[in-house]
Amino acid sequence: MPQLNPSPWLAIMIFSWLTFLIIIPPKIMAHIMPNEPASQDPGKSKMDTWNWPWL
């Protein structure tokens, strides 16, 4: 029963996890978001009241 022999499958599992944990995360973290959120000044965010012309 070849599926009970863990030697080739253990090596495949270890190399695939090393790939996922060491090689791929720096490549993903190197991407830059095109629209970085800008911080707003809390004093500027005060809204004026709307004057309705028909009231």
C-alpha positions in Angstrom: 0.0 0.0 0.0 2.0 3.0 -1.2 -0.2 5.6 0.5 1.0 4.4 3.9 4.6 5.3 3.0 5.1 8.8 4.4 8.5 9.6 3.1 7.7 11.2 -0.3 4.5 12.9 1.0 6.1 14.3 4.1 8.8 16.0 2.1 6.2 17.4 -0.4 4.1 18.7 2.6 7.1 20.3 4.3 8.4 22.0 1.1 4.9 23.3 0.2 4.4 24.8 3.7 7.9 26.4 3.5 6.9 27.9 0.2 3.7 29.3 1.7 5.3 30.6 4.9 8.6 31.9 3.6 8.5 32.8 -0.1 4.9 34.0 -0.8 4.3 36.5 2.1 7.0 38.9 1.2 5.8 39.0 -2.4 2.3 39.7 -1.3 3.3 42.4 1.3 5.4 44.2 -1.4 2.3 45.3 -3.2 1.2 48.9 -2.7 -2.5 49.9 -2.5 -3.2 52.5 -5.2 -5.6 54.5 -2.9 -4.1 54.9 0.5 -6.6 56.3 3.0 -5.9 59.9 3.8 -6.3 61.1 7.4 -8.8 64.0 7.9 -8.4 66.9 10.2 -11.2 66.6 12.9 -11.7 70.4 12.8 -12.3 70.5 9.1 -15.0 67.9 9.1 -17.6 70.2 10.7 -20.5 70.6 8.3 -22.6 73.8 7.8 -26.3 73.7 8.0 -28.2 73.7 4.7 -30.4 76.7 4.1 -33.4 75.5 2.0 -34.6 78.3 -0.3 -38.3 77.3 -0.2 -38.7 77.3 3.6 
